[in-house]
Amino acid sequence: MNGDETLTNQKKTNTKDSRKWLVFLILGLISLVGGVGCLLWTFLKPQPEVAVIDYPTIPTTQNDTTTTYSALTGEPLADAGTFNAPVFCIQTPNGTDGARPQSGLNTAGVIFEAIAEAGITRFAAIYQNPTVAVIGPIRSLRLYYLQWDTPFDCTIVHAGGADDALEAVRAGGYKDMTENYAYMYRGTVSARRWNNLFTTASLLKQFNADRGYATSQISGFTRMTPEESKKSQVDSLVKERLSITTPATGNTSELEPKVTTIGLRFGWVPNYNVDYAYDASTNKYLRSYESGTPHNVYSCPNDDLGEKNPEDVCELVQMSPSVVIAMMVAERKASDNYHEDITAVGSGEAYIFQNGLAIKGTWNKASVGEQIRFLDENGAEIKLAPGQTIVSAVPNYGSVEY
């Protein structure tokens, strides 16, 4: 091969190499432009509107040093100094013979409800640092109410009681405020008949002060913080959940209650069966009697008005607890064949209604002095939402409907 041919072949090779590099360069530029275009499209394209739930910040027990929560209700206390303020457990009737409407019952932190006699229910209403003007009526004590009251370290407020209950009060060294006209008074509304014994927040506190009962060491229910409760409600009831890959199409903050109505049937006397309607906007349960009549009570001013009829100084409001609990209990006639004998220490089925949900589990009370624990079907303890809690002891022959 002569020199001209070699030079020609070399030129051809260089031309081919140049073309290859040119092709690679063009392809690289196309890829770069395409990638930049994709990135720009990703960031600049119109995004679908997605409603985002504003979850509250949940403080931990270790870090939350600024808020003191009530041992009775689980709600924040405006004054941390009232954490150990005296507690009062008041026997309150629910008969149709003048007991209704009760007074001050809407301000009790915890209420136990059970049959007292002849199918008629009665309440043990538990107040800490009460401020209401009129509380009552006040009626007699039963042993099982006393056993539920005991962990709250309260002053037992009643008008006499069954023999076994009175004996237990005397033997147990309880703070005992039985019918006493230095600290109670009779109302003058004739329709109330024998259900006209009342007291006031000032009289209750005076009774304790006169005897040196300055504090109460409450053993309360296990509670969520308000923030934990709100997050639990949203997590459980949100209609449409957020998705990482697919934007929500509706309002993800809208709640859809899973259980909207509850019926507690204590037995054969319809006047004492109750229904609850869940209100998601307030996260409370509106209480009515089975007849459909709202369970209204007198809400009284936070003032010492003296010994007044609630009808004269209070206004009617509907009972609306934050938590409703049904405990299934063994119940039978007492030895006098009139009063009830209810098993308060032991265990049984339980239904916990809170945040629009129903949780089926069990209740367990190991001794008179220990608080009731509520466990789910896996044996884990259930934290109750903060707020007023009504615990109804439903006989095993009764029913819970939801």
C-alpha positions in Angstrom: 0.0 0.0 0.0 1.5 3.4 -1.0 1.5 6.5 1.1 -1.6 8.1 -0.6 -3.8 5.0 0.1 -2.6 5.0 3.7 -3.5 8.7 4.2 -6.9 8.1 2.5 -7.8 5.2 4.8 -6.7 7.2 7.9 -8.9 10.1 6.8 -11.9 7.6 6.4 -11.2 6.2 9.9 -11.1 9.6 11.5 -14.3 10.6 9.7 -16.1 7.5 11.1 -14.8 8.1 14.6 -16.0 11.8 14.4 -19.4 10.7 13.3 -19.7 8.2 16.2 -18.7 10.9 18.7 -21.2 13.3 17.1 -24.0 10.7 17.4 -23.1 10.0 21.1 -23.0 13.8 21.8 -26.4 14.4 20.2 -27.9 11.4 22.1 -26.5 12.7 25.3 -27.9 16.2 24.7 -31.3 14.7 24.0 -31.2 12.6 27.2 -30.2 15.7 29.2 -32.9 17.9 27.7 -35.5 15.1 28.3 -34.4 14.6 31.9 -34.5 18.3 32.6 -37.9 18.5 31.0 -39.3 15.7 33.1 -38.0 17.3 36.3 -39.6 20.7 35.2 -42.9 19.0 34.5 -42.8 17.2 37.8 -42.4 20.4 39.7 -44.4 22.8 37.5 -47.4 20.7 36.6 -50.7 21.5 38.4 -51.0 19.4 41.6 -54.3 18.0 42.8 -55.6 19.5 46.0 -55.2 17.2 48.9 -56.8 18.0 52.3 -54.2 17.2 54.9 -55.2 16.3 58.5 -53.6 18.6 61.0 -52.7 16.0 63.6 -52.2 17.5 67.1 -48.8 17.2 68.8 -48.9 14.5 71.4 -46.8 15.2 74.4 -45.2 12.2 76.2 -45.5 11.7 79.9 -41.8 12.2 80.2 -41.7 15.5 78.3 -45.0 17.1 79.2 -44.0 19.0 82.3 -46.3 22.0 81.8 -49.7 20.4 82.0 -51.3 18.7 85.0 -54.1 16.3 84.2 -57.0 15.5 86.5 -56.7 12.0 88.1 -60.5 11.9 88.0 -61.3 13.0 84.4 -58.0 13.1 82.6 -58.7 16.7 81.6 -56.1 19.5 82.0 -56.4 21.3 85.3 -56.4 25.1 85.2 -54.8 25.1 88.7 -52.3 22.3 89.3 -52.8 22.8 93.0 -56.3 21.2 92.8 -54.8 17.8 91.7 -55.4 16.4 95.3 -58.4 18.5 96.1 -61.1 16.7 98.2 -63.4 14.3 96.3 -67.1 13.7 97.1 -69.1 10.6 96.1 -72.8 11.5 96.3 -75.6 9.0 96.1 -78.1 10.4 93.7 -81.5 8.9 92.9 -83.0 8.4 89.4 -86.6 7.4 90.2 -89.7 8.8 88.5 -91.0 9.8 92.0 -89.5 13.3 92.1 -85.8 12.6 91.7 -85.6 13.9 88.1 -84.2 16.2 87.0 -81.1 15.8 89.1 -79.0 18.9 90.0 -75.3 19.3 89.3 -75.0 15.8 87.8 -73.5 17.1 84.6 -70.4 18.3 86.5 -69.5 15.0 88.1 -66.3 13.6 86.7 -67.3 9.9 87.0 -70.7 8.5 87.5 -71.5 4.9 88.4 -75.0 3.8 87.5 -76.7 0.6 88.8 -80.0 -0.8 90.0 -80.8 0.1 93.6 -84.0 -1.8 94.1 -87.1 -2.9 92.1 -85.4 -2.2 88.8 -84.8 1.5 89.7 -81.4 2.8 88.9 -79.3 5.1 91.1 -76.0 7.0 90.7 -72.8 7.3 92.6 -71.7 10.7 91.3 -68.1 11.6 91.9 -67.0 15.3 92.1 -63.6 16.8 92.8 -63.4 20.4 93.9 -67.1 21.1 93.0 -68.2 24.7 92.5 -71.9 24.3 91.6 -74.6 25.9 93.7 -77.0 22.9 94.1 -76.1 19.2 94.1 -78.6 16.3 94.6 -81.0 14.9 95.4 -79.2 12.7 97.9 -80.5 9.2 98.8 -79.3 6.0 100.6 -76.1 4.0 100.1 -75.6 0.5 98.8 -72.5 -1.7 99.4 -71.6 -2.0 95.7 -71.6 1.8 95.2 -69.3 2.1 98.3 -66.9 -0.5 96.7 -66.8 1.5 93.5 -66.3 4.7 95.4 -63.4 3.5 97.5 -60.4 4.0 95.1 -61.4 7.7 94.7 -60.6 8.4 98.4 -63.8 10.4 98.7 -66.2 11.7 101.3 -69.2 9.4 101.1 -72.3 11.6 100.9 -75.7 9.8 101.5 -78.9 9.6 103.5 -78.7 6.4 105.4 -78.4 3.1 103.5 -78.6 -0.7 103.4 -77.4 -2.3 106.6 -74.3 -4.0 105.0 -73.3 -0.7 103.4 -73.5 1.3 106.7 -71.6 -1.4 108.5 -68.9 -1.3 105.9 -68.6 2.5 106.2 -68.2 2.3 110.0 -65.7 -0.6 109.9 -63.7 0.9 107.0 -63.1 4.3 108.5 -64.5 6.2 105.6 -65.0 9.9 105.5 -68.8 9.8 106.0 -71.3 12.5 105.5 -74.7 11.0 106.1 -78.0 13.0 106.3 -77.0 16.1 108.3 -78.9 19.4 108.2 -75.8 21.4 109.1 -74.5 20.5 105.6 -77.7 19.5 103.7 -81.1 21.0 103.3 -84.6 20.1 102.1 -86.0 21.7 99.0 -89.5 23.1 99.1 -90.9 21.9 95.7 -93.7 19.5 96.6 -93.4 17.4 93.4 -90.1 16.1 94.6 -91.6 14.5 97.6 -88.9 12.5 99.5 -86.3 13.3 96.8 -85.7 16.8 98.1 -82.5 16.5 100.1 -79.7 18.7 98.6 -76.3 20.2 99.4 -74.0 22.8 97.8 -70.3 22.9 96.9 -69.7 25.3 99.9 -71.5 23.0 102.4 -69.5 20.0 101.1 -66.2 21.8 101.5 -67.2 23.1 104.9 -68.0 19.5 106.1 -64.5 18.4 105.1 -62.8 21.5 106.5 -64.5 21.0 109.9 -63.0 17.5 110.1 -59.6 18.2 108.6 -60.2 16.3 105.4 -57.9 18.4 103.2 -57.0 16.2 100.3 -58.0 13.1 98.4 -55.5 10.6 96.9 -57.3 9.4 93.8 -56.7 6.1 92.1 -58.4 7.0 88.8 -58.9 5.2 85.5 -56.1 5.0 83.0 -56.6 7.9 80.6 -55.4 9.3 77.3 -54.3 12.9 77.1 -56.7 15.1 75.2 -54.3 15.2 72.3 -54.0 11.4 72.2 -57.8 11.1 72.3 -58.2 13.5 69.4 -55.7 11.7 67.3 -57.4 8.4 68.1 -60.7 9.8 67.0 -59.3 11.0 63.7 -57.3 7.9 63.0 -60.3 5.7 63.6 -63.1 7.7 62.0 -61.6 9.5 59.0 -63.7 8.7 55.9 -60.9 8.7 53.4 -57.3 8.1 54.3 -54.3 9.8 52.8 -52.2 7.8 50.3 -48.6 8.3 49.4 -49.1 7.5 45.7 -52.7 8.4 45.1 -54.1 11.8 46.1 -57.3 11.8 48.1 -60.4 13.0 46.2 -62.5 14.0 49.2 -62.2 15.7 52.5 -59.7 13.7 54.5 -60.6 15.5 57.7 -64.3 14.5 57.7 -65.2 12.0 60.3 -67.6 9.1 60.0 -68.6 7.6 63.4 -68.5 3.8 63.5 -71.0 3.6 66.3 -73.7 6.3 66.4 -76.2 4.8 68.8 -76.0 2.8 72.0 -78.8 1.2 74.1 -78.3 0.0 77.6 -81.1 -2.3 78.9 -81.0 -2.8 82.7 -84.0 -5.1 82.7 -87.7 -5.2 82.7 -88.5 -1.5 83.7 -88.4 0.7 80.6 -88.2 3.9 82.6 -84.6 3.2 83.5 -83.2 1.9 80.2 -81.1 4.5 78.4 -79.9 5.4 74.9 -77.0 7.4 73.7 -76.5 9.3 70.4 -72.9 10.1 69.4 -72.2 13.6 68.3 -68.9 13.7 66.3 -68.7 17.5 66.4 -68.4 17.5 70.2 -67.2 14.0 70.6 -69.8 13.4 73.3 -72.7 11.0 73.8 -76.2 12.6 74.2 -78.1 10.6 76.8 -81.8 9.9 76.7 -84.2 7.5 78.3 -85.6 4.6 76.2 -88.8 6.6 75.7 -86.8 9.2 73.8 -87.0 11.8 76.5 -83.6 13.5 76.9 -82.0 13.0 80.3 -81.9 16.6 81.4 -80.4 17.8 84.6 -80.2 21.2 86.3 -76.9 23.0 85.6 -76.3 25.5 88.4 -74.2 28.6 88.6 -70.7 28.4 89.9 -71.7 30.5 92.9 -72.7 30.0 96.5 -76.4 31.0 96.2 -77.4 29.5 99.6 -80.0 26.8 100.2 -82.1 27.0 97.0 -84.4 24.9 95.0 -82.6 23.9 91.7 -85.8 24.8 89.9 -85.3 28.4 91.0 -81.6 29.0 90.2 -80.5 26.5 87.6 -81.1 25.8 83.9 -81.8 22.4 82.2 -79.1 20.8 80.1 -78.8 17.3 78.5 -76.4 14.8 80.0 -73.6 14.3 77.5 -70.6 12.3 78.7 -67.4 11.8 76.8 -67.1 8.0 77.6 -69.9 5.5 78.1 -69.0 2.1 79.7 -71.3 -0.9 80.2 -70.0 -3.5 82.7 -71.9 -6.7 82.7 -72.4 -7.8 86.4 -73.8 -10.6 88.4 -76.9 -9.3 90.1 -79.5 -10.9 92.4 -81.8 -10.0 95.2 -80.2 -9.3 98.6 -81.1 -11.3 101.7 -83.9 -8.8 102.5 -85.5 -9.8 99.1 -85.8 -6.1 98.2 -82.4 -4.5 97.7 -79.9 -5.7 95.1 -76.7 -7.6 95.6 -74.3 -6.7 92.8 -70.8 -8.2 92.3 -68.5 -5.2 92.3 -65.2 -7.0 92.9 -64.3 -9.5 90.3 -64.5 -9.4 86.5 -66.8 -9.6 83.6 -67.6 -8.5 80.1 -67.3 -4.7 79.3 -68.2 -2.5 76.4 -66.3 0.8 76.2 -67.7 3.5 73.9 -65.5 6.5 73.2 -64.4 8.6 70.2 -67.2 7.1 68.1 -66.0 3.6 68.6 -67.1 0.5 70.5 -64.4 -1.6 72.2 -65.5 -5.0 73.6 -63.4 -6.3 76.4 -63.5 -7.1 80.1 -63.5 -5.3 83.4 -61.4 -6.3 86.4 -61.5 -5.1 90.0 -59.1 -7.1 92.1 -60.1 -5.7 95.5 -62.3 -3.1 97.1 -59.4 -0.6 97.3 -58.2 -1.1 93.8 -59.5 0.7 90.7 -61.3 -1.0 87.9 -59.1 -1.8 84.9 -60.6 -2.2 81.4 -58.9 -4.6 79.1 -59.4 -5.3 75.4 -59.9 -8.7 73.9 -56.1 -9.2 73.7 -55.7 -8.4 77.4 -54.2 -4.9 76.9 -55.4 -2.1 79.1 -57.7 0.4 77.5 -57.0 4.0 78.0 -60.1 6.0 78.4 -60.7 9.4 76.7 -60.7 12.4 79.0 -63.9 13.9 80.2 -67.0 12.8 82.1 -67.4 9.0 82.2 -70.5 7.1 83.0 -70.0 3.5 84.1 -73.2 1.5 84.0 -73.5 -1.8 85.8 -75.8 -3.8 83.5 -77.1 -7.1 84.9 -76.1 -10.2 83.0 -79.8 -10.6 82.2 -79.8 -7.2 80.6 -78.3 -6.2 77.2 -76.0 -3.8 75.4 -77.2 -2.7 71.9 -75.2 -0.8 69.3 
